[in-house]
Amino acid sequence: MDTIKLTIDNRAVEVPKGTTILKAAEQMGISIPTLCNFELDGLALKNHPGGCRICVVEVAGRRNLAPACITECMQDMVVKTNSPRAINARKTVLELMLSDHPNDCLQCPKNGKCELQSLAADMGIREIPFKGEQSQYPIELSPSIVRDANKCIMCRRCES
């Protein structure tokens, strides 16, 4: 099996070729937040759209930040998971998501069990600096599903 050597947060690691930065960091005990990426091993269900951009990291030699969940490790890559640039970008992305999200957390059935809410608390977001008109979509009802697109954060989990 081919392996790749890289450095994540000043620590060397060797991973199988094709491993994402997110997986390599997890193997090292480094937590990188994400909203759209998840796996249910028992069901062989995977969701890796790379769309939320909460997991961005800084990669040496790269101008833009890289989404850790879909960026494969490269030989001798140097990654910073918690640089000020990455943390600020994550916070801004989350603030933008929240700016178009209903502000009714206390009435929401997911209150206290919401990954978006938990991530906002972890990042110290108490106020949304971006103001403007929020999207308004009708709630779709069927006998088995209630879909409220007003709460959609484009994670694409509902498509998995």
C-alpha positions as CSV (number, residue, x, y, z in Angstrom):
1,M,0.0,0.0,0.0
2,D,1.4,3.4,-1.0
3,T,1.6,5.9,1.9
4,I,2.0,9.7,2.1
5,K,4.1,11.6,4.7
6,L,2.9,15.0,5.7
7,T,2.9,17.4,8.7
8,I,-0.3,18.5,10.4
9,D,0.0,21.1,13.2
10,N,3.7,20.5,13.4
11,R,3.4,16.8,13.9
12,A,4.5,14.2,11.3
13,V,2.1,11.6,10.1
14,E,2.0,8.8,7.5
15,V,-1.3,7.9,5.9
16,P,-2.4,5.7,3.0
17,K,-2.5,7.4,-0.4
18,G,-6.0,8.9,-1.0
19,T,-6.6,9.8,2.7
20,T,-8.2,13.2,3.2
21,I,-6.7,15.8,5.5
22,L,-9.8,15.4,7.8
23,K,-9.2,11.7,8.1
24,A,-5.5,12.1,8.7
25,A,-6.2,14.7,11.4
26,E,-8.8,12.5,13.1
27,Q,-6.3,9.6,13.2
28,M,-3.9,12.0,15.1
29,G,-6.6,13.1,17.5
30,I,-7.0,16.5,15.9
31,S,-10.5,17.8,15.7
32,I,-11.6,19.8,12.7
33,P,-15.2,21.0,12.7
34,T,-17.5,20.1,9.9
35,L,-21.2,20.1,9.2
36,C,-21.6,18.4,5.9
37,N,-19.2,15.5,6.3
38,F,-20.4,12.3,8.1
39,E,-20.2,8.5,7.8
40,L,-22.5,5.9,9.2
41,D,-20.3,2.8,9.1
42,G,-23.0,0.4,10.1
43,L,-25.1,1.5,7.1
44,A,-22.2,2.1,4.7
45,L,-23.6,5.6,4.3
46,K,-21.3,8.5,3.5
47,N,-21.8,12.2,2.9
48,H,-18.8,14.1,1.6
49,P,-20.0,17.0,-0.5
50,G,-17.4,19.5,0.8
51,G,-20.0,22.2,0.6
52,C,-20.2,23.7,4.1
53,R,-16.6,24.9,4.1
54,I,-16.5,24.8,7.9
55,C,-13.6,22.4,7.8
56,V,-11.2,24.7,5.9
57,V,-7.5,24.5,6.8
58,E,-4.4,26.2,5.7
59,V,-2.0,24.3,3.4
60,A,1.5,25.7,2.9
61,G,2.1,26.9,-0.7
62,R,-1.6,27.2,-1.4
63,R,-3.3,30.6,-1.8
64,N,-6.8,29.6,-0.8
65,L,-7.9,27.6,2.2
66,A,-8.6,23.9,1.6
67,P,-11.7,22.0,2.7
68,A,-10.2,19.2,4.8
69,C,-13.0,16.8,4.2
70,I,-12.4,16.5,0.4
71,T,-8.7,17.5,0.0
72,E,-6.4,14.5,-0.3
73,C,-3.1,14.4,1.5
74,M,-0.1,15.0,-0.7
75,Q,3.6,14.0,-0.1
76,D,5.3,16.5,2.2
77,M,2.2,18.6,2.6
78,V,2.2,21.0,5.6
79,V,-1.2,21.7,7.1
80,K,-2.3,24.1,9.8
81,T,-5.7,23.2,11.2
82,N,-6.2,26.1,13.6
83,S,-4.3,29.0,12.1
84,P,-6.0,32.4,12.7
85,R,-6.8,32.5,9.0
86,A,-8.6,29.2,9.1
87,I,-10.5,30.0,12.3
88,N,-11.6,33.4,11.0
89,A,-12.8,31.9,7.7
90,R,-14.8,29.2,9.6
91,K,-16.4,31.7,11.9
92,T,-17.3,34.0,8.9
93,V,-18.8,31.1,7.0
94,L,-20.8,30.0,10.1
95,E,-22.0,33.6,10.7
96,L,-23.2,33.8,7.1
97,M,-25.1,30.5,7.5
98,L,-26.7,31.8,10.7
99,S,-27.6,35.1,9.1
100,D,-30.1,33.3,6.8
101,H,-31.2,30.8,9.4
102,P,-34.4,31.1,11.4
103,N,-33.6,32.7,14.8
104,D,-36.0,30.5,16.7
105,C,-33.7,28.1,18.4
106,L,-35.7,28.0,21.7
107,Q,-38.8,26.8,19.8
108,C,-36.9,24.4,17.5
109,P,-37.3,20.6,18.3
110,K,-33.5,20.2,17.8
111,N,-32.7,22.9,20.5
112,G,-29.8,21.5,22.6
113,K,-29.2,18.7,20.1
114,C,-28.3,20.8,17.1
115,E,-24.8,20.6,15.5
116,L,-25.2,24.1,14.1
117,Q,-26.1,25.5,17.5
118,S,-23.2,23.6,19.2
119,L,-20.7,24.8,16.6
120,A,-21.8,28.4,17.0
121,A,-21.3,28.1,20.8
122,D,-17.9,26.5,20.3
123,M,-16.8,29.3,18.1
124,G,-18.1,31.9,20.5
125,I,-20.8,33.3,18.2
126,R,-23.3,35.2,20.2
127,E,-24.5,37.8,17.7
128,I,-24.8,37.7,13.9
129,P,-23.0,40.6,12.3
130,F,-24.7,40.2,9.0
131,K,-28.2,41.6,8.7
132,G,-30.6,41.5,5.8
133,E,-33.7,39.8,4.5
134,Q,-33.9,36.1,5.3
135,S,-35.0,33.5,2.7
136,Q,-38.6,32.4,3.1
137,Y,-39.6,29.0,1.8
138,P,-42.8,27.1,2.3
139,I,-42.7,24.1,4.7
140,E,-43.1,20.8,2.7
141,L,-45.2,18.1,4.3
142,S,-45.7,14.5,3.5
143,P,-47.0,11.6,5.6
144,S,-43.5,10.8,6.7
145,I,-41.3,13.9,6.3
146,V,-41.5,17.5,7.2
147,R,-39.0,19.5,5.2
148,D,-38.2,23.1,6.3
149,A,-35.9,24.6,3.7
150,N,-35.6,27.7,5.8
151,K,-33.3,25.7,8.1
152,C,-31.3,24.3,5.2
153,I,-27.5,24.9,5.5
154,M,-26.7,23.1,2.2
155,C,-25.0,20.1,3.9
156,R,-26.8,17.7,1.5
157,R,-27.4,15.2,4.3
158,C,-31.0,14.9,3.2
159,E,-29.8,13.6,-0.1
160,S,-27.7,10.8,1.3
